[in-house]
């Protein structure tokens, strides 16, 4: 029964990450279609970048503590990428360069979204597998 709770908690972590990344993509799309000015868009995106990093780090540590080594290894590249962005001080969106880097910022977040959705599907699979395994016992 404990494994189901582990997968359920990680499911909610991943849903939070999907929500944060989709929010960033919506801000970039609003900027692209001129619904919002660059300052507001950059400040909205920058306000959720560090929470995204913390949630991703907490998820990786959670997998490590609970002994799910494969999922930990799957989370490490994303965590390393976030760490590299933060250490190079490239994690925040620059207001003056946001129009020049708009396509790159969208591609970067779409790649992150695809990576998180892959982890989400794996988590759902393992949650169902654990539930069926407990049901058979």
N, C-alpha and C positions, 0 to 999 in steps of 0.2 A: 504493500500500500504506500510505502514511503517513496517509491520510485515515481508513482503517479503524481504525488505532490511536487516532486522535483521538476518533473516535466511541465506541470501546470505553472509553477513559478517562473520557469524559464520561458514559457509561452507568453506570460504577461510582460516579462522583460523585452522579448522580441516585438510584441505588439507596441510597446512604448517606443522602441527604436523605429519601427515602421511609421508610427505617427509623427515622430520628430522629423524624420527624413522627408515624409510627404509634405509636412508643413513648410520645410525649406524649399521644396520643389514648387509648391504653390506660390510662395513669396517670389521666387525667381520667375515663374510664369506671369504673375501679376506685373512684375517689372518689365518683362518682355512685351506685354501687351499694353503697357503704359497706364495701368490702373493705379500704380503706386510710384512714388518718387524713389530715387536711389538711396537716399538717406534712410527712409523708413524701412525699405526692404533690407538694407544691410544691417540695420539695428535689430530688426526682427530675427534675421538669420543668426546674427552673432549672439543673440541672447539664448539660443538653444543649442549652440555648438558644444559648449562645455558640458551641459547636461547629457547630451548624446554621448560624449566621450566617457562620462562617469557611468552611465547606464551600461554601455558596452563593456567597460572594465569590470563592473560589478557582475555582469553576466559571465564573463570569462573566469573570474575568481569563483563564482558560484559553481560553475561546472567543475573547476579544479577541486574545490572543497568536497563536492558530492561524489567525486571519483569518476566522472564521465570524461575520460581522457580523450576520446575521439572528438567529442564536441568542443573540448578545450582546444585541441589542435586546430579545429576548424575556425575557432574564434580568434586565434592568435594572429593571423595575417592582418585582419581588420584592426585589431588592437595595436599592432605594430605600425600600421599605416597612420592611425590616429596619433600615436606617439610621435612619429616622424613629423607629421604636420605641426603638432604642438611644439616640438623642440626646435623646428625651423621657423616658428612664428608665422606659419602660413595657414593656420586654422581659421582665422577670421577673414571675413569678406571686406575688402577695401572699398569704400564708397566711391573713390575717384576712379577705380579701375573696374567697377562692377559691369559696366556695359561692354568693355573689351573682353572680359573673361566670362561673360554670361553663358556661352555655349559650353565652355570647359567646366564651369561650376555645375551646370545641369547634368552633364555627362558623368561627372564625379559622383553626384548624388544618385543618379540612376544606377550606377554600378554598385554603390553602397546598398541601395534598395534591393537590387537583384540578389546580392550576397546575403542580406538579412532574410529575404523571402526564402532562399534556399535553406537557411538554418531553421526558419519557421516550419517549413515542410518536414524537415528531418525531426524536429521536435514533436510535431503532431504525429508523425509515424511512430516514434518511440513512445509517446504517450498512449496511443491506441494499443501498441504492442504490449506495454506494461499492464494496461487495463485488462486486456484479454488473457494475459498470463496469470494475473491475479484472479480472474474469473474462473479459470480452469482449476486453480488450486482450491 
